[in-house]
């Protein structure tokens, strides 16, 4: 069974964003599987890098939609994005430098943050985007 499982409760009602979230969950599962299989550091770095890059792309997509639709909670939401980006880049740098392992604790942090963010913050923009014609 995957580490992170998509369910309809995670849907924000915007297909593009839901698809991004599904891809992020899949990429996190891929990282988890590689950690569990004790793949080499080079492969783990590559997978982590792809996850970080896609997360950055996804956040930029959401923020562009905030700007285009005049989302009133955009500034607060962007702060959450920036905080996670900072934390994940720190994890990535420490892992690359050898001072941090990629562990179950790291994966639990990512899982908790992602689910809390989707269910606590992202679901709030769905109705706004839908009202502005973003389906």
JOTAGI-V939653 format. One record per pair of residues at least 24 apart in sequence whose ideal C-beta (glycine too) atoms are under 10 Angstrom apart, sorted by the first residue. I is the first residue (numbers start at 1). J is the second residue. D is the distance in Angstrom with one decimal. If there is no record, write none. Layout:
I_J_D / I_J_D
This chain:
1_29_9.8 / 2_26_8.1 / 2_28_9.0 / 2_29_4.5 / 2_30_9.5 / 2_32_7.9 / 2_33_8.3 / 3_28_6.8 / 3_29_5.2 / 3_30_9.6 / 3_31_8.7 / 3_32_4.0 / 3_33_7.8 / 3_35_9.4 / 3_36_8.6 / 3_104_9.2 / 3_107_6.4 / 3_108_9.1 / 3_110_9.4 / 3_111_6.7 / 4_28_5.4 / 4_29_5.7 / 4_32_7.7 / 4_107_8.8 / 4_110_8.5 / 4_111_5.5 / 4_114_7.2 / 4_115_7.7 / 5_29_8.7 / 9_115_9.5 / 9_118_9.0 / 9_119_7.0 / 9_123_8.8 / 10_114_9.2 / 10_115_7.4 / 10_118_5.3 / 10_119_6.9 / 10_122_8.6 / 10_123_8.4 / 11_118_8.9 / 11_122_9.6 / 11_123_8.2 / 11_126_7.8 / 12_62_9.6 / 12_118_7.0 / 12_119_9.5 / 12_121_9.6 / 12_122_4.9 / 12_123_5.3 / 12_124_8.5 / 12_125_6.7 / 12_126_3.9 / 12_127_9.1 / 12_129_7.9 / 12_130_9.3 / 13_122_9.9 / 13_123_8.0 / 13_125_9.2 / 13_126_3.7 / 13_127_7.0 / 13_129_7.6 / 13_130_5.7 / 13_134_9.4 / 13_135_7.9 / 14_62_9.4 / 14_65_8.0 / 14_122_9.0 / 14_125_7.8 / 14_126_5.7 / 14_127_9.8 / 14_128_9.7 / 14_129_5.0 / 14_130_7.0 / 14_134_5.7 / 14_135_6.6 / 15_134_9.2 / 15_135_6.3 / 16_58_9.9 / 16_61_7.3 / 16_62_9.6 / 16_65_8.3 / 16_129_9.3 / 16_134_7.7 / 16_135_8.5 / 17_58_8.1 / 17_61_7.6 / 17_62_6.7 / 17_65_7.9 / 17_118_9.1 / 17_122_6.9 / 17_125_8.2 / 17_126_7.8 / 17_129_7.8 / 17_134_8.7 / 18_118_9.4 / 18_122_9.5 / 18_126_9.1 / 19_58_9.9 / 20_54_8.0 / 20_55_9.3 / 20_57_8.2 / 20_58_4.5 / 20_59_9.5 / 20_61_6.6 / 20_62_8.2 / 20_122_10.0 / 21_58_7.9 / 21_114_7.9 / 21_115_9.9 / 21_117_9.6 / 21_118_6.0 / 21_122_7.6 / 23_51_9.9 / 23_54_6.6 / 23_57_9.9 / 23_58_8.0 / 24_51_7.5 / 24_54_6.5 / 24_55_6.5 / 24_58_6.4 / 24_110_9.3 / 24_114_6.6 / 24_118_9.2 / 25_111_8.9 / 25_114_7.3 / 25_115_9.2 / 25_118_9.5 / 26_51_9.9 / 26_54_9.9 / 27_51_4.7 / 27_52_9.7 / 27_53_9.7 / 27_54_6.0 / 27_55_8.5 / 28_55_9.5 / 28_107_7.2 / 28_110_5.8 / 28_111_6.9 / 28_114_7.0 / 29_107_9.5 / 29_111_9.8 / 31_102_7.3 / 31_106_9.0 / 31_107_7.2 / 31_110_8.2 / 32_102_9.2 / 32_104_8.4 / 32_106_9.7 / 32_107_5.2 / 32_108_9.9 / 32_110_8.9 / 32_111_8.6 / 34_102_8.4 / 35_101_8.8 / 35_102_5.2 / 35_103_7.3 / 35_104_7.7 / 35_106_8.3 / 35_107_6.8 / 36_104_8.7 / 36_107_9.3 / 39_102_9.8 / 41_95_8.1 / 41_96_8.8 / 41_98_8.7 / 41_101_9.7 / 41_102_8.9 / 44_95_7.5 / 44_101_9.5 / 44_102_5.6 / 45_92_8.0 / 45_95_7.0 / 45_96_6.2 / 45_102_9.0 / 47_102_9.1 / 48_88_8.4 / 48_91_7.9 / 48_92_5.7 / 48_95_6.8 / 48_96_8.8 / 48_102_6.9 / 48_106_9.4 / 49_92_7.1 / 49_96_9.1 / 51_88_8.0 / 51_92_9.1 / 51_110_8.3 / 52_85_8.1 / 52_88_5.7 / 52_89_6.9 / 52_91_9.0 / 52_92_5.8 / 55_81_8.7 / 55_84_7.5 / 55_85_7.2 / 55_88_6.8 / 55_110_9.5 / 55_114_9.0 / 56_81_8.9 / 56_85_6.6 / 56_88_9.2 / 56_89_9.3 / 59_84_8.1 / 59_85_6.9 / 62_121_9.8 / 62_122_7.6 / 62_125_7.6 / 62_129_9.5 / 65_125_7.8 / 65_128_9.4 / 65_129_6.2 / 65_132_8.6 / 65_134_6.1 / 66_125_7.3 / 66_128_8.9 / 66_129_9.0 / 68_129_9.4 / 68_132_7.9 / 68_134_8.1 / 69_125_8.5 / 69_128_6.5 / 69_129_6.0 / 69_130_9.9 / 69_131_8.4 / 69_132_4.0 / 69_133_8.3 / 69_134_6.4 / 70_128_8.6 / 70_132_7.6 / 71_124_9.2 / 71_125_5.7 / 71_128_5.6 / 71_129_7.7 / 71_132_8.5 / 72_124_9.9 / 72_125_9.6 / 72_128_7.6 / 73_121_7.9 / 73_124_6.5 / 73_125_7.1 / 73_128_8.3 / 74_125_8.7 / 74_128_9.9 / 76_121_8.2 / 77_117_9.1 / 77_121_5.8 / 77_122_8.2 / 77_124_8.4 / 77_125_7.2 / 80_113_9.0 / 80_116_9.6 / 80_117_6.3 / 80_120_9.0 / 80_121_5.9 / 80_122_9.5 / 81_117_8.6 / 81_121_9.3 / 83_113_9.2 / 84_109_9.8 / 84_110_8.9 / 84_113_5.9 / 84_114_8.6 / 84_117_7.3 / 87_113_8.0 / 88_113_8.9
